[in-house]
Amino acid sequence: MKDRRFVGLLLRLLRLERNWSQETLCHGICAVSYLSKIEQGKVEANEQLVTDLFERLDITWKESAEMVTLRDDLYEGIFSGDGTFTKQKLCVLEDNWDQMAIGPCYTDFLVIRAFYHRKPEMVPQELEPLLDIRQQALLALLRDRHEEAYRMYPCPLTAICLGEEALLKGNYTLSMEYFQVAYDMAAREGYAHVMLFAQHCMAASCTDLGNMDAMYHHSRIAERLARALGADDVLKVIHYNIAATKAEYGDYENAYAYFSALEEPDVLALHKLAVCCEALGKKEDALAALKQAEKMESDIALKNEMCALVRYRLEHPDYLHDPAYGEMILNTYERIEKELSSGFARFHLRWVTQWLTSNRQYRKAFEILQRFPQNRISAEFN
């Protein structure tokens, strides 16, 4: 029998969910006073009595090898990073929730379900004191308490989340450390999906650090893992990021070769294609890419403004002496810093500093560059 506190609390939660009184639930089964003690975890009722109480709630309390196997498979999917496997197993749980969830694995299933749906509120607060360390760690991750989760349950998943947090905060050196820890731990466990994600994230961190050799190194490892896993979607993202990095750091020829060959480019790919064409003197090709992008729907904020900046430069050769362009670039850049990731801001850094230095606003240019101390443009400016 599961911990008596859990059984009692679960009976109470399900009873209140139905708006039943204690007398309604226990009539003909046990005394109200005894049910009260069960719900408070003060007594451990015999298995038959508990079964009868759950049946009164129209719930079959059972413990089966099938439930335990499903629980273990779900944890394996989450901690191994295998999203496809996890989704398959979660569908089994969702389709059989009424038959499988209520039982000794109930808290496991609640936490796993909440984690998959990214909704910590799916776990009643009253149950939290009864959760084990692994369950508490998943809830901490859901609440963005990554360091707490890692301390409680150090594993590849919690290390990855710490790395992502550091990356978003712009602490790229620290993010590299956590991603390396996650990769090493995942390698020991054979979690290939986590290994792939860690290497992919390390490549992104190296881009932010301006270390192109390391970026290519980690990208190559990520490519090998993606091919081995048959992760074609991830492979496409890796290739896209490599090309975007080339465009960011001025390798427009090779970036153009990639973006111009895409069969179904999205708005951001077309924006980068236009930037490459602009740099290579392919004005008509750049305008054609922008025209295509401007007709497309996108969930990326500020995509119209980013495309408009390229169009303005193409249509106004004297843009560096045009106050209207200066207002556009500075306002858009300010919004990009507030609303999008640092990668978007870093990509536009070249044109912001170009405008500021051309108009002798050196102090402001210097202040912006200090937010990207590892950027190659910053080094050149200094």
Order of alpha helices (4+ residues) and beta strands (2+ residues): alpha-alpha-alpha-alpha-alpha-alpha-alpha-alpha-alpha-alpha-alpha-alpha-alpha-alpha-alpha-alpha-alpha-alpha-alpha-alpha-alpha-alpha-alpha
